[in-house]
Amino acid sequence: MSARNFYLAMAVAGTMVPWMFFGSFFAVHGIDVPLFLQSLFVNGAAGGFSADVLITIVVFWVWSWRDAAKNNVARWWLILPASFFVGLSLAFPLYLYLREQD
């Protein structure tokens, strides 16, 4: 398996696994975005994990933006909606997929 195919497979898995959890949340509570965001910080463990991931996403955005400019990565901007609608588990392997040459 090539690195590019591996990154693509991880992007697919990185979309499906979180959305299994998000889907069950939305199935129970409906599309209640304020409740969803509040639930990210419902206790110390969840809050610490959520803060860790959110800080990491911001660092990843800055690094990947600079890296994309340096390496002429087309469609870098795709990682932004990937981050918002799924998370780092999609955005990071997607960026590596885009960065990898055919």
C-alpha positions in Angstrom: 0.0 0.0 0.0 1.4 3.4 -1.0 1.6 6.2 1.6 -1.0 8.2 -0.3 -3.5 5.3 -0.2 -2.8 4.8 3.5 -3.5 8.5 4.2 -6.7 8.2 2.2 -7.8 5.1 4.2 -7.0 6.9 7.5 -9.0 9.9 6.3 -12.0 7.7 5.7 -11.6 5.9 9.0 -11.0 9.3 10.7 -14.4 10.4 9.3 -16.4 7.3 10.1 -15.3 6.6 13.7 -16.0 10.1 15.1 -19.3 10.3 13.2 -20.4 7.1 14.8 -20.2 8.9 18.1 -21.5 12.2 16.8 -24.4 10.4 15.1 -25.4 8.7 18.3 -25.3 12.0 20.2 -27.4 13.8 17.5 -29.8 10.8 17.3 -30.6 11.2 21.1 -30.4 15.0 21.4 -31.2 16.2 17.9 -29.1 18.8 16.2 -28.5 20.8 19.3 -25.1 22.5 18.7 -25.0 24.4 22.0 -25.5 21.2 23.9 -22.9 19.4 21.8 -20.4 22.2 22.5 -21.3 22.2 26.2 -20.8 18.4 26.3 -17.3 18.7 25.1 -16.5 20.3 28.5 -18.9 18.4 30.7 -16.2 17.3 33.1 -12.5 17.7 33.7 -11.6 14.6 31.6 -13.7 15.7 28.6 -12.6 19.3 28.9 -9.0 18.5 29.1 -9.2 16.2 26.1 -11.3 18.7 24.1 -8.9 21.6 24.9 -5.9 19.4 23.9 -7.5 18.6 20.5 -8.7 22.2 19.9 -5.2 23.6 20.6 -3.6 20.9 18.3 -6.0 21.8 15.5 -5.0 25.5 15.6 -1.3 24.5 15.6 -2.0 22.2 12.7 -3.8 24.9 10.7 -0.8 27.3 11.0 1.8 24.6 10.2 -0.1 23.1 7.3 -0.9 26.6 5.8 2.8 27.4 5.8 3.8 23.9 4.7 1.2 24.0 1.8 2.6 27.3 0.6 6.2 26.0 0.7 5.3 22.7 -1.0 2.6 24.0 -3.4 -0.1 21.8 -1.9 -3.3 22.4 -4.0 -6.6 22.6 -2.2 -5.0 23.1 1.3 -8.3 24.9 2.3 -10.1 21.5 2.4 -8.7 20.8 5.8 -10.6 23.7 7.3 -14.1 22.3 6.7 -12.7 18.8 7.5 -11.6 20.2 10.9 -14.9 21.8 11.6 -17.3 19.1 10.5 -15.2 16.1 11.7 -12.0 17.0 13.4 -8.3 16.4 13.3 -8.8 12.7 12.6 -9.9 13.7 9.1 -8.0 16.9 8.6 -4.5 15.6 9.3 -4.6 12.5 7.0 -6.4 14.5 4.4 -3.7 17.1 4.4 -1.0 14.3 4.1 -2.9 12.8 1.3 -3.1 16.1 -0.6 0.6 16.7 0.2 1.8 13.3 -1.1 2.7 13.3 -4.8 1.1 10.7 -7.1 
